[in-house]
Amino acid sequence: MAGGLAACSDDSESGSGSVKTSAGGKTAGKRLAGLAQKAADKGSLGVIVRVDRGKGAPVEIARQAAWTKEDHRLAADDQFRLGSNTKTVTATLVLQQVAKGKVGLDDPVEKWLPGVVKGGEDITVRMLLNHTSGLGDFLLTPEFLPSLTGQKPRTWRPKELLAITPQQDPPAGPGEKHSYSNANYAALGLIVEKATGSSLAELIEQKITKPLGMKDSFLAEDAGWSTGKEHVTGYEPDAKRLRGILSGTVDLPKGVGFVGPERPRGNVDTTGIDPSWAGAAGGMVSTAQDWQRFLTALTSGKLLPKAQLKQMRTTVAAPEEGGGYGLGLMKVNTPCGTVWGHTGGLPGYSSEVYTDASGKRSVAVLTSTNFGIKEPSAAKANKALVDAAACNMLGKPRPSASPSK
C-alpha cells in the first residue's frame, strides 16, 4: 500500500455512511471521513474506521461507494472477516500455554506434530510464531487457489494444507529469515489444540472472546454469519482485473477469478466464499470495537504475563510488513510513530488494527476488498487513510501530503 491523496469520483456522496465522535474530535472526524470517502471512491469500496484514544467517545466512521448501497448500508459496528489478525489470537493462546510450562518456544515442531510438517525436527514453535520456519505458503498453489477463489469449494483440514505447503522460493533454512506464511499458523493451531485437549474454537471462546465480552466475535467454521447481526459485503475484482493485479506474482489462467454475483465496475460479491480453511491463520469474524477490545487488552498486559508479552514484542526484521514481526504481532512504523497490531486479508476483506505501545489507544481500518486495494490509485488512497487514522490515534497531526490530480 502506497501513500497519497486522490480526488473523489462521481460516486462521492456527501453525508453517506455515518460518523460518530465526541465534540472535541469533530474536526478530526470530518477529515478522516473525507479520506474514507476518497478511499471508497478510488477502489476500497467500503471503509470502516474506528479510533479510540483511551478517553472520550471514539471516532466511528463508515463510508462506501454509492453503488454498494444497493447491497448493504455500511455501519461502523458491522461484522467483518478479520483474516490474519487471527494470528495474534492464536499466538496469544500459544503463549498462555508457554506461561504455564506446557509448551516451550524452543520445542521442535516434530515433538508436537510428528510427521506432519516437512523438516519439523529443525523448526521450533518460536520459528512458526515469527515466520522464520523456512516454510512456504500454500495460498496460491495450484491445489489451493480454486478454493481461495470459491471455484472449487472444499473443506480443508490443517494437516491437508500443510501437506501441500511448498518450500520457500528461494529456499531458506529454519531460522534464517522472516518469510510470512499461513502454513506456520495452521501448524500452531494444531499444536495448541494438542497441548490443551480443546478445539481452537473452544479455546478462543474460553480464553479470549467470553472473558473480554466480545459478543460479536467467533471463529468461522463455514461461510455463515451471526444471526440477527449485520455484516459487511465483500468484493473483489473480476477475473480480468485480478489477472492484471497478480501479474508477476502468479500467472493466472484466463478466466480464473472469484466466484460470486457480478457487481458494477468489474467487481464480484465474494461474501459467500467459505473462509473456514483459514482457521488459526485467519478465520476470525469480529467487529472493529470487539477487535480493538482484544488488542488493547493484550498489549496492556491483561492476557499474558510480562515475560510472554516481552517475547511477543521481540521482533525480527520484516520490512515488507512495515517494520518488524514478533510472535504473532507486527511492529509497524507509521509517519507519526510506532504502532503494534496486525493486518488481515481474505476475499472481500482487508483490515489493519493497531494500538500504541501502552495499549491505551487503538485504531481499526476495515476495507471491503482485499485484492482491489492493490491497484495503484486504490492503494494510495487507502494508505493515506490508514496513516491519517494512525496519527489521529496517536494524537499527532497527519503529515501533509500533496493531493494527486
One Martini backbone bead per residue (centre of mass of N, CA, C, O) as a GRO file, in nm:
protein
  405
    1MET     BB    1   0.095   0.037   0.024
    2ALA     BB    2   0.044   0.368  -0.075
    3GLY     BB    3   0.076   0.705  -0.076
    4GLY     BB    4  -0.187   0.945  -0.084
    5LEU     BB    5  -0.410   1.152  -0.267
    6ALA     BB    6  -0.756   1.166  -0.392
    7ALA     BB    7  -1.006   1.228  -0.580
    8CYS     BB    8  -1.323   1.224  -0.620
    9SER     BB    9  -1.576   1.069  -0.750
   10ASP     BB   10  -1.901   1.040  -0.863
   11ASP     BB   11  -1.977   0.863  -0.599
   12SER     BB   12  -1.969   1.085  -0.425
   13GLU     BB   13  -2.139   1.141  -0.094
   14SER     BB   14  -2.259   1.352   0.108
   15GLY     BB   15  -2.318   1.178   0.412
   16SER     BB   16  -2.230   0.907   0.380
   17GLY     BB   17  -2.292   0.717   0.617
   18SER     BB   18  -2.097   0.740   0.930
   19VAL     BB   19  -2.046   0.971   1.220
   20LYS     BB   20  -1.879   0.926   1.537
   21THR     BB   21  -1.826   1.180   1.792
   22SER     BB   22  -1.685   1.398   1.972
   23ALA     BB   23  -1.666   1.730   1.993
   24GLY     BB   24  -1.341   1.739   1.991
   25GLY     BB   25  -1.343   1.530   1.718
   26LYS     BB   26  -1.486   1.654   1.463
   27THR     BB   27  -1.259   1.749   1.277
   28ALA     BB   28  -1.106   1.481   1.256
   29GLY     BB   29  -1.353   1.318   1.160
   30LYS     BB   30  -1.394   1.472   0.894
   31ARG     BB   31  -1.122   1.410   0.770
   32LEU     BB   32  -1.152   1.101   0.777
   33ALA     BB   33  -1.413   1.089   0.612
   34GLY     BB   34  -1.291   1.204   0.354
   35LEU     BB   35  -1.077   0.979   0.318
   36ALA     BB   36  -1.278   0.744   0.314
   37GLN     BB   37  -1.431   0.832   0.060
   38LYS     BB   38  -1.189   0.831  -0.130
   39ALA     BB   39  -1.123   0.535  -0.094
   40ALA     BB   40  -1.392   0.421  -0.190
   41ASP     BB   41  -1.382   0.562  -0.480
   42LYS     BB   42  -1.082   0.428  -0.553
   43GLY     BB   43  -1.152   0.095  -0.435
   44SER     BB   44  -1.249   0.013  -0.138
   45LEU     BB   45  -1.581   0.079  -0.127
   46GLY     BB   46  -1.547   0.000   0.192
   47VAL     BB   47  -1.533   0.185   0.517
   48ILE     BB   48  -1.392   0.134   0.843
   49VAL     BB   49  -1.350   0.366   1.121
   50ARG     BB   50  -1.169   0.333   1.441
   51VAL     BB   51  -1.109   0.563   1.718
   52ASP     BB   52  -0.923   0.510   2.032
   53ARG     BB   53  -0.786   0.735   2.292
   54GLY     BB   54  -0.899   0.639   2.597
   55LYS     BB   55  -1.092   0.898   2.571
   56GLY     BB   56  -1.384   0.927   2.517
   57ALA     BB   57  -1.524   0.921   2.227
   58PRO     BB   58  -1.519   0.758   1.953
   59VAL     BB   59  -1.430   0.723   1.626
   60GLU     BB   60  -1.694   0.666   1.376
   61ILE     BB   61  -1.672   0.521   1.043
   62ALA     BB   62  -1.879   0.512   0.735
   63ARG     BB   63  -1.788   0.426   0.395
   64GLN     BB   64  -1.911   0.442   0.043
   65ALA     BB   65  -1.989   0.348  -0.247
   66ALA     BB   66  -2.284   0.406  -0.395
   67TRP     BB   67  -2.347   0.119  -0.529
   68THR     BB   68  -2.324  -0.055  -0.253
   69LYS     BB   69  -2.608   0.021  -0.122
   70GLU     BB   70  -2.772  -0.207  -0.262
   71ASP     BB   71  -2.646  -0.429  -0.061
   72HIS     BB   72  -2.529  -0.224   0.178
   73ARG     BB   73  -2.539  -0.044   0.480
   74LEU     BB   74  -2.290   0.088   0.633
   75ALA     BB   75  -2.144   0.008   0.960
   76ALA     BB   76  -1.931   0.028   1.238
   77ASP     BB   77  -2.075  -0.260   1.364
   78ASP     BB   78  -2.001  -0.453   1.163
   79GLN     BB   79  -1.924  -0.741   1.047
   80PHE     BB   80  -1.595  -0.912   0.999
   81ARG     BB   81  -1.320  -1.031   0.825
   82LEU     BB   82  -0.992  -1.052   0.985
   83GLY     BB   83  -0.805  -1.267   0.927
   84SER     BB   84  -0.468  -1.235   1.024
   85ASN     BB   85  -0.544  -1.128   1.306
   86THR     BB   86  -0.573  -1.416   1.424
   87LYS     BB   87  -0.270  -1.467   1.492
   88THR     BB   88  -0.276  -1.315   1.766
   89VAL     BB   89  -0.458  -1.517   1.907
   90THR     BB   90  -0.292  -1.772   1.867
   91ALA     BB   91  -0.037  -1.665   2.008
   92THR     BB   92  -0.171  -1.620   2.282
   93LEU     BB   93  -0.245  -1.916   2.336
   94VAL     BB   94   0.043  -2.022   2.326
   95LEU     BB   95   0.166  -1.829   2.549
   96GLN     BB   96  -0.011  -1.939   2.775
   97GLN     BB   97   0.128  -2.223   2.763
   98VAL     BB   98   0.411  -2.122   2.820
   99ALA     BB   99   0.347  -2.002   3.104
  100LYS     BB  100   0.262  -2.307   3.206
  101GLY     BB  101   0.480  -2.520   3.065
  102LYS     BB  102   0.353  -2.685   2.809
  103VAL     BB  103   0.516  -2.491   2.617
  104GLY     BB  104   0.795  -2.444   2.400
  105LEU     BB  105   0.964  -2.230   2.196
  106ASP     BB  106   1.201  -2.467   2.148
  107ASP     BB  107   1.025  -2.661   2.035
  108PRO     BB  108   0.985  -2.903   1.828
  109VAL     BB  109   0.745  -2.977   1.604
  110GLU     BB  110   0.779  -3.290   1.612
  111LYS     BB  111   0.678  -3.327   1.904
  112TRP     BB  112   0.370  -3.245   1.820
  113LEU     BB  113   0.399  -3.318   1.481
  114PRO     BB  114   0.450  -3.604   1.365
  115GLY     BB  115   0.495  -3.592   1.015
  116VAL     BB  116   0.354  -3.303   0.923
  117VAL     BB  117   0.621  -3.129   0.903
  118LYS     BB  118   0.851  -3.027   0.707
  119GLY     BB  119   1.130  -3.025   0.907
  120GLY     BB  120   1.028  -3.033   1.219
  121GLU     BB  121   1.305  -3.093   1.376
  122ASP     BB  122   1.414  -2.775   1.296
  123ILE     BB  123   1.147  -2.655   1.401
  124THR     BB  124   1.005  -2.409   1.593
  125VAL     BB  125   0.768  -2.241   1.758
  126ARG     BB  126   0.897  -1.963   1.718
  127MET     BB  127   0.921  -1.984   1.405
  128LEU     BB  128   0.622  -1.989   1.356
  129LEU     BB  129   0.545  -1.717   1.494
  130ASN     BB  130   0.785  -1.542   1.311
  131HIS     BB  131   0.838  -1.661   1.022
  132THR     BB  132   1.131  -1.868   1.033
  133SER     BB  133   1.090  -2.177   0.918
  134GLY     BB  134   1.089  -2.206   0.576
  135LEU     BB  135   0.807  -2.196   0.493
  136GLY     BB  136   0.577  -2.183   0.280
  137ASP     BB  137   0.283  -2.122   0.077
  138PHE     BB  138  -0.049  -2.238  -0.014
  139LEU     BB  139  -0.236  -2.012  -0.134
  140LEU     BB  140  -0.114  -2.017  -0.466
  141THR     BB  141  -0.163  -2.294  -0.526
  142PRO     BB  142  -0.309  -2.513  -0.741
  143GLU     BB  143  -0.468  -2.666  -0.516
  144PHE     BB  144  -0.594  -2.397  -0.359
  145LEU     BB  145  -0.699  -2.159  -0.539
  146PRO     BB  146  -0.997  -2.262  -0.600
  147SER     BB  147  -1.082  -2.212  -0.297
  148LEU     BB  148  -1.020  -1.912  -0.266
  149THR     BB  149  -1.226  -1.834  -0.515
  150GLY     BB  150  -1.475  -2.062  -0.511
  151GLN     BB  151  -1.466  -2.282  -0.750
  152LYS     BB  152  -1.368  -2.518  -0.522
  153PRO     BB  153  -1.524  -2.632  -0.283
  154ARG     BB  154  -1.360  -2.697   0.041
  155THR     BB  155  -1.264  -2.890   0.319
  156TRP     BB  156  -0.995  -2.788   0.506
  157ARG     BB  157  -0.728  -2.922   0.668
  158PRO     BB  158  -0.437  -2.853   0.818
  159LYS     BB  159  -0.284  -3.110   0.717
  160GLU     BB  160  -0.348  -3.060   0.416
  161LEU     BB  161  -0.205  -2.787   0.393
  162LEU     BB  162   0.077  -2.891   0.481
  163ALA     BB  163   0.106  -3.099   0.243
  164ILE     BB  164   0.104  -2.843   0.016
  165THR     BB  165   0.349  -2.708   0.120
  166PRO     BB  166   0.601  -2.532   0.011
  167GLN     BB  167   0.888  -2.420  -0.061
  168GLN     BB  168   1.079  -2.179  -0.051
  169ASP     BB  169   1.118  -1.884  -0.281
  170PRO     BB  170   1.383  -1.911  -0.196
  171PRO     BB  171   1.548  -2.106  -0.008
  172ALA     BB  172   1.514  -2.164   0.359
  173GLY     BB  173   1.614  -2.202   0.662
  174PRO     BB  174   1.574  -2.241   0.976
  175GLY     BB  175   1.609  -1.907   1.104
  176GLU     BB  176   1.713  -1.715   0.862
  177LYS     BB  177   1.414  -1.589   0.785
  178HIS     BB  178   1.158  -1.384   0.703
  179SER     BB  179   0.842  -1.558   0.596
  180TYR     BB  180   0.532  -1.538   0.519
  181SER     BB  181   0.296  -1.794   0.660
  182ASN     BB  182   0.008  -1.983   0.700
  183ALA     BB  183   0.135  -2.257   0.785
  184ASN     BB  184   0.237  -2.184   1.066
  185TYR     BB  185  -0.065  -2.151   1.188
  186ALA     BB  186  -0.172  -2.425   1.126
  187ALA     BB  187   0.028  -2.563   1.323
  188LEU     BB  188  -0.040  -2.403   1.585
  189GLY     BB  189  -0.330  -2.499   1.613
  190LEU     BB  190  -0.252  -2.797   1.661
  191ILE     BB  191  -0.073  -2.754   1.911
  192VAL     BB  192  -0.284  -2.618   2.104
  193GLU     BB  193  -0.479  -2.855   2.095
  194LYS     BB  194  -0.284  -3.073   2.206
  195ALA     BB  195  -0.204  -2.922   2.476
  196THR     BB  196  -0.530  -2.896   2.578
  197GLY     BB  197  -0.780  -3.068   2.436
  198SER     BB  198  -0.889  -2.834   2.258
  199SER     BB  199  -1.043  -2.642   2.057
  200LEU     BB  200  -1.001  -2.350   1.905
  201ALA     BB  201  -1.286  -2.236   1.948
  202GLU     BB  202  -1.292  -2.289   2.252
  203LEU     BB  203  -1.043  -2.122   2.333
  204ILE     BB  204  -1.138  -1.850   2.229
  205GLU     BB  205  -1.386  -1.835   2.412
  206GLN     BB  206  -1.248  -1.891   2.696
  207LYS     BB  207  -0.980  -1.680   2.664
  208ILE     BB  208  -1.122  -1.426   2.500
  209THR     BB  209  -1.426  -1.347   2.426
  210LYS     BB  210  -1.572  -1.390   2.697
  211PRO     BB  211  -1.390  -1.226   2.901
  212LEU     BB  212  -1.415  -0.956   2.696
  213GLY     BB  213  -1.703  -0.928   2.557
  214MET     BB  214  -1.706  -1.061   2.249
  215LYS     BB  215  -2.015  -1.098   2.106
  216ASP     BB  216  -1.912  -1.055   1.776
  217SER     BB  217  -1.715  -1.317   1.807
  218PHE     BB  218  -1.565  -1.570   1.581
  219LEU     BB  219  -1.498  -1.884   1.446
  220ALA     BB  220  -1.500  -1.985   1.135
  221GLU     BB  221  -1.673  -2.293   0.988
  222ASP     BB  222  -1.802  -2.112   0.763
  223ALA     BB  223  -2.001  -1.876   0.568
  224GLY     BB  224  -2.132  -1.774   0.812
  225TRP     BB  225  -2.332  -1.572   1.026
  226SER     BB  226  -2.478  -1.390   1.249
  227THR     BB  227  -2.773  -1.382   1.386
  228GLY     BB  228  -2.894  -1.048   1.362
  229LYS     BB  229  -2.621  -0.952   1.216
  230GLU     BB  230  -2.449  -0.731   1.056
  231HIS     BB  231  -2.262  -0.733   0.738
  232VAL     BB  232  -2.011  -0.713   0.529
  233THR     BB  233  -1.964  -0.658   0.196
  234GLY     BB  234  -1.767  -0.834  -0.033
  235TYR     BB  235  -1.497  -0.759  -0.273
  236GLU     BB  236  -1.377  -0.831  -0.612
  237PRO     BB  237  -1.216  -0.861  -0.878
  238ASP     BB  238  -1.232  -0.965  -1.167
  239ALA     BB  239  -1.058  -1.168  -1.372
  240LYS     BB  240  -0.921  -0.945  -1.539
  241ARG     BB  241  -0.815  -0.769  -1.305
  242LEU     BB  242  -0.671  -0.990  -1.140
  243ARG     BB  243  -0.457  -1.066  -1.346
  244GLY     BB  244  -0.313  -0.788  -1.333
  245ILE     BB  245  -0.250  -0.777  -1.027
  246LEU     BB  246  -0.088  -1.074  -1.028
  247SER     BB  247   0.121  -0.995  -1.206
  248GLY     BB  248   0.431  -1.155  -1.106
  249THR     BB  249   0.315  -1.369  -0.891
  250VAL     BB  250   0.076  -1.502  -1.071
  251ASP     BB  251  -0.031  -1.717  -1.337
  252LEU     BB  252  -0.331  -1.675  -1.451
  253PRO     BB  253  -0.568  -1.819  -1.589
  254LYS     BB  254  -0.806  -1.779  -1.791
  255GLY     BB  255  -1.097  -1.705  -1.589
  256VAL     BB  256  -0.970  -1.679  -1.319
  257GLY     BB  257  -1.183  -1.629  -1.029
  258PHE     BB  258  -1.419  -1.503  -0.846
  259VAL     BB  259  -1.702  -1.612  -0.677
  260GLY     BB  260  -2.002  -1.440  -0.780
  261PRO     BB  261  -2.177  -1.178  -0.802
  262GLU     BB  262  -2.217  -0.937  -1.019
  263ARG     BB  263  -2.076  -0.612  -1.030
  264PRO     BB  264  -1.990  -0.314  -1.062
  265ARG     BB  265  -1.689  -0.228  -1.209
  266GLY     BB  266  -1.551  -0.518  -1.196
  267ASN     BB  267  -1.717  -0.688  -0.972
  268VAL     BB  268  -1.736  -0.919  -0.685
  269ASP     BB  269  -1.929  -1.106  -0.470
  270THR     BB  270  -1.756  -1.272  -0.176
  271THR     BB  271  -1.924  -1.339   0.087
  272GLY     BB  272  -1.977  -1.669   0.024
  273ILE     BB  273  -1.695  -1.748   0.086
  274ASP     BB  274  -1.523  -1.996   0.236
  275PRO     BB  275  -1.303  -1.947   0.543
  276SER     BB  276  -1.235  -2.213   0.715
  277TRP     BB  277  -0.935  -2.272   0.634
  278ALA     BB  278  -0.796  -2.043   0.811
  279GLY     BB  279  -0.836  -2.043   1.107
  280ALA     BB  280  -0.548  -1.975   1.284
  281ALA     BB  281  -0.470  -1.768   1.037
  282GLY     BB  282  -0.798  -1.634   0.951
  283GLY     BB  283  -1.114  -1.700   1.093
  284MET     BB  284  -1.214  -1.432   1.206
  285VAL     BB  285  -1.500  -1.279   1.347
  286SER     BB  286  -1.582  -0.922   1.371
  287THR     BB  287  -1.527  -0.606   1.515
  288ALA     BB  288  -1.382  -0.320   1.575
  289GLN     BB  289  -1.442  -0.307   1.880
  290ASP     BB  290  -1.368  -0.594   1.960
  291TRP     BB  291  -1.071  -0.592   1.853
  292GLN     BB  292  -0.975  -0.357   2.026
  293ARG     BB  293  -1.025  -0.497   2.292
  294PHE     BB  294  -0.821  -0.720   2.253
  295LEU     BB  295  -0.559  -0.555   2.185
  296THR     BB  296  -0.555  -0.383   2.446
  297ALA     BB  297  -0.544  -0.618   2.644
  298LEU     BB  298  -0.280  -0.732   2.542
  299THR     BB  299  -0.081  -0.467   2.536
  300SER     BB  300  -0.159  -0.411   2.859
  301GLY     BB  301  -0.143  -0.715   3.014
  302LYS     BB  302  -0.424  -0.906   3.041
  303LEU     BB  303  -0.326  -1.198   2.882
  304LEU     BB  304  -0.017  -1.167   2.971
  305PRO     BB  305   0.267  -1.200   3.087
  306LYS     BB  306   0.547  -1.016   3.073
  307ALA     BB  307   0.734  -1.226   2.941
  308GLN     BB  308   0.543  -1.292   2.695
  309LEU     BB  309   0.509  -1.001   2.591
  310LYS     BB  310   0.807  -0.962   2.531
  311GLN     BB  311   0.830  -1.192   2.327
  312MET     BB  312   0.615  -1.085   2.130
  313ARG     BB  313   0.798  -0.801   2.092
  314THR     BB  314   1.014  -0.972   1.960
  315THR     BB  315   1.183  -0.891   1.669
  316VAL     BB  316   1.199  -0.922   1.325
  317ALA     BB  317   1.279  -0.847   1.025
  318ALA     BB  318   0.991  -0.675   0.828
  319PRO     BB  319   0.955  -0.464   0.579
  320GLU     BB  320   0.689  -0.579   0.439
  321GLU     BB  321   0.530  -0.505   0.728
  322GLY     BB  322   0.665  -0.210   0.832
  323GLY     BB  323   0.921  -0.359   1.015
  324GLY     BB  324   0.820  -0.594   1.243
  325TYR     BB  325   0.822  -0.942   1.381
  326GLY     BB  326   0.688  -1.129   1.611
  327LEU     BB  327   0.453  -1.313   1.806
  328GLY     BB  328   0.189  -1.225   1.623
  329LEU     BB  329   0.329  -0.930   1.594
  330MET     BB  330   0.331  -0.606   1.474
  331LYS     BB  331   0.577  -0.361   1.379
  332VAL     BB  332   0.480  -0.027   1.294
  333ASN     BB  333   0.584   0.238   1.083
  334THR     BB  334   0.471   0.551   1.106
  335PRO     BB  335   0.461   0.895   1.058
  336CYS     BB  336   0.381   0.908   1.398
  337GLY     BB  337   0.478   0.611   1.468
  338THR     BB  338   0.456   0.335   1.668
  339VAL     BB  339   0.285   0.025   1.611
  340TRP     BB  340   0.053  -0.241   1.721
  341GLY     BB  341  -0.031  -0.555   1.537
  342HIS     BB  342  -0.236  -0.616   1.240
  343THR     BB  343  -0.317  -0.788   0.947
  344GLY     BB  344  -0.579  -0.851   0.687
  345GLY     BB  345  -0.686  -1.118   0.439
  346LEU     BB  346  -0.973  -1.170   0.232
  347PRO     BB  347  -1.218  -1.226   0.037
  348GLY     BB  348  -1.342  -0.890   0.074
  349TYR     BB  349  -1.104  -0.847   0.308
  350SER     BB  350  -0.947  -0.570   0.490
  351SER     BB  351  -0.700  -0.519   0.765
  352GLU     BB  352  -0.622  -0.272   1.034
  353VAL     BB  353  -0.482  -0.320   1.371
  354TYR     BB  354  -0.400  -0.087   1.643
  355THR     BB  355  -0.159   0.016   1.889
  356ASP     BB  356  -0.005   0.140   2.128
  357ALA     BB  357   0.236   0.065   2.359
  358SER     BB  358   0.017   0.072   2.609
  359GLY     BB  359  -0.293   0.001   2.511
  360LYS     BB  360  -0.492   0.268   2.513
  361ARG     BB  361  -0.476   0.284   2.203
  362SER     BB  362  -0.684   0.266   1.895
  363VAL     BB  363  -0.707   0.116   1.555
  364ALA     BB  364  -0.944   0.078   1.273
  365VAL     BB  365  -0.921  -0.062   0.931
  366LEU     BB  366  -1.190  -0.145   0.713
  367THR     BB  367  -1.208  -0.335   0.401
  368SER     BB  368  -1.419  -0.441   0.108
  369THR     BB  369  -1.121  -0.531   0.004
  370ASN     BB  370  -0.816  -0.677  -0.115
  371PHE     BB  371  -0.719  -0.671  -0.419
  372GLY     BB  372  -0.832  -0.383  -0.493
  373ILE     BB  373  -0.594  -0.229  -0.310
  374LYS     BB  374  -0.354  -0.300  -0.533
  375GLU     BB  375  -0.425  -0.073  -0.686
  376PRO     BB  376  -0.276   0.224  -0.710
  377SER     BB  377  -0.509   0.429  -0.638
  378ALA     BB  378  -0.617   0.265  -0.398
  379ALA     BB  379  -0.355   0.245  -0.233
  380LYS     BB  380  -0.314   0.547  -0.180
  381ALA     BB  381  -0.584   0.606  -0.034
  382ASN     BB  382  -0.552   0.391   0.188
  383LYS     BB  383  -0.283   0.491   0.309
  384ALA     BB  384  -0.382   0.772   0.388
  385LEU     BB  385  -0.594   0.671   0.589
  386VAL     BB  386  -0.419   0.499   0.779
  387ASP     BB  387  -0.223   0.722   0.862
  388ALA     BB  388  -0.437   0.919   0.976
  389ALA     BB  389  -0.555   0.723   1.189
  390ALA     BB  390  -0.291   0.675   1.346
  391CYS     BB  391  -0.237   0.969   1.416
  392ASN     BB  392  -0.498   1.015   1.570
  393MET     BB  393  -0.444   0.800   1.786
  394LEU     BB  394  -0.159   0.945   1.873
  395GLY     BB  395  -0.208   1.269   1.865
  396LYS     BB  396  -0.118   1.349   1.565
  397PRO     BB  397  -0.035   1.507   1.296
  398ARG     BB  398  -0.072   1.481   0.973
  399PRO     BB  399   0.115   1.463   0.725
  400SER     BB  400   0.167   1.630   0.459
  401ALA     BB  401   0.005   1.617   0.130
  402SER     BB  402  -0.005   1.590  -0.208
  403PRO     BB  403  -0.240   1.612  -0.416
  404SER     BB  404  -0.373   1.439  -0.660
  405LYS     BB  405  -0.505   1.459  -0.990
   0.00000   0.00000   0.00000
